[in-house]
Amino acid sequence: MRPMLYAHPFSSYCQKTLTALYENDIAFEYRMLSPDDPSAYEELCAIWPVKRFPILKDRGRQIFESSIIIEYLQQHYPGPVRLIPDDPDLALEVRMLDRFFDNYISTPQQRIVFNAIRPEDKRDPYGVQEARDMLEAAYGWLDERMGTREWAAGDGFSLADCAAAPFLFYADWTHEIDGRFANVRAYRKRLLARPSFARAVDEARPYRPLFPLGAPDRD
């Protein structure tokens, strides 16, 4: 049987997982979480009461968290692109960068978005400014790093780039990457041109009106 993915195409963490699946052309069953099929969400809640996604269901196991799903796919459905390198030191760098994009790009970006969908009297302008400051610091660090490389961990596309792609994609919508971070902007452009991520982006286009801060027309 094919692995089954519970996901929504507009979710950044789902796009991270989908990019890995598409990168290695792994066949899977897509259980899209949609009001049109409430049974998919009911199944997800029965599997994982925390109600977060994506979740991969395969061979009697339920795998949570996008980074772990990608590691699982490499172990059980290996393809031509090694998203976690065999070299242990390089693999450690890839995992570190995956955490960087998760904690210092995605987390502050989502903090700003979640604030925007709160009732007005529950909003947190101080927290939003902290998140924007974090993104500025992260952009600066990443810009210096990307001045000498094509992908996050060097020459090869990896787990770190699967994370960077959707997180930088939405971060630029939320807190635009300033022109002084030219290396980050160029890296984001390369990610958008990668066929695996471009496919995930295209699948999510119908849901852009859901973005609470307004989706720009540039991507």
Disulfide bonds with the S-S distance in Angstrom:
none
